[in-house]
Amino acid sequence: MQNLGLLSLHKKQWLKSSALFTNIQKMPDDWSAVVRVAYGDTAFLFTGDAKEQLEKDMIATGQQLRANVLKVGHPASGTIGKLQAKNIKTYRTDLHGTVVATSNGKTITFKTTKTTK
């Protein structure tokens, strides 16, 4: 069986529970769960609805963020634009429908429910 790794990335500061819930209500996207899943030689990074500042905070942690698949949150237009400018293949649920990425630990295949013209 391939090695499977799971890493949850959190904001560096921890707050008392009452302050935490107040901050989550004011800025819920700043508290999006960010998870990196590694399987064999492949990795997926799920960023929730992380905004630019949270992305910078994640980079500053020094944690391993490299991934074959990046699942960006909403709104993602800026991030998608940056990826497309670098000729990185992107899938969008509004254009492609449901997107399923499957890894065997070596390669990743993609299936979608819609075909684009």
C-alpha positions in Angstrom: 0.0 0.0 0.0 1.2 3.5 -0.8 2.0 6.0 2.0 -0.8 8.4 2.7 0.0 11.7 4.5 -2.4 14.4 5.7 -1.3 17.8 6.9 -3.7 20.5 8.2 -2.3 24.0 8.0 -3.6 26.5 10.6 -3.2 30.2 11.3 -0.3 30.8 13.6 -2.2 32.5 16.3 -4.6 30.7 18.6 -7.4 32.6 20.3 -9.7 31.8 23.3 -12.9 30.2 22.1 -15.1 33.3 22.4 -12.6 35.4 20.4 -12.2 32.6 17.9 -16.0 32.5 17.1 -16.2 36.3 16.9 -13.3 36.3 14.4 -14.8 33.5 12.4 -18.1 35.3 12.1 -16.4 38.5 11.0 -14.0 36.9 8.6 -14.9 33.3 7.9 -12.7 32.9 4.8 -9.6 33.8 6.9 -10.3 30.7 9.0 -10.8 28.3 6.0 -9.5 24.8 6.6 -6.4 24.2 4.4 -5.4 20.5 4.0 -2.6 18.9 2.0 -3.1 15.2 1.2 -0.1 13.2 -0.1 -0.6 9.8 -1.7 2.6 8.1 -3.0 4.2 10.5 -5.4 1.1 12.7 -5.8 -0.3 15.5 -3.6 -3.5 17.5 -3.4 -3.8 20.9 -1.7 -7.4 22.0 -0.7 -7.4 25.7 0.3 -11.1 26.2 1.3 -12.0 29.9 0.6 -8.6 31.2 1.6 -7.9 34.8 0.6 -4.6 36.3 -0.4 -3.5 37.1 3.1 -4.2 33.5 4.3 -2.2 32.3 1.3 0.7 34.4 2.4 0.4 33.1 5.9 0.5 29.5 4.7 3.7 30.2 2.7 5.2 31.8 5.8 4.7 28.7 7.9 7.4 26.9 5.9 5.1 23.8 5.5 5.2 21.7 2.4 2.6 23.2 0.0 3.8 21.7 -3.3 1.0 19.8 -4.9 0.0 18.3 -8.2 -3.6 19.4 -7.7 -4.7 22.7 -6.2 -8.4 23.0 -5.3 -9.1 26.7 -5.0 -12.1 28.2 -3.2 -14.5 30.9 -4.2 -14.0 33.5 -5.5 -11.0 32.1 -7.4 -10.9 34.3 -10.5 -7.5 35.8 -9.6 -5.9 32.5 -8.8 -7.3 30.9 -11.9 -6.0 33.8 -14.0 -2.5 33.3 -12.5 -2.6 29.6 -13.2 -3.8 30.0 -16.8 -1.1 32.7 -17.4 1.4 30.0 -16.6 -0.4 27.5 -19.0 -1.4 25.3 -16.0 -4.4 23.1 -16.8 -7.5 24.3 -14.9 -10.9 22.8 -14.3 -13.9 24.8 -13.3 -17.2 23.4 -12.1 -19.1 26.1 -13.8 -17.6 25.0 -17.2 -16.8 21.4 -16.6 -19.4 20.2 -14.1 -18.3 17.8 -11.4 -14.5 17.3 -11.5 -13.1 14.0 -10.1 -9.3 13.7 -9.7 -8.1 10.1 -9.0 -4.6 9.2 -7.9 -3.0 5.8 -8.0 0.0 7.2 -6.1 2.0 7.7 -9.3 -0.3 9.5 -11.7 -3.5 11.5 -11.5 -6.4 11.3 -13.9 -9.3 13.7 -14.3 -13.0 13.1 -15.2 -15.6 15.7 -15.7 -19.4 15.6 -16.1 -19.5 18.2 -18.9 -17.5 18.6 -22.0 -16.4 22.1 -23.1 -16.7 23.4 -26.6 
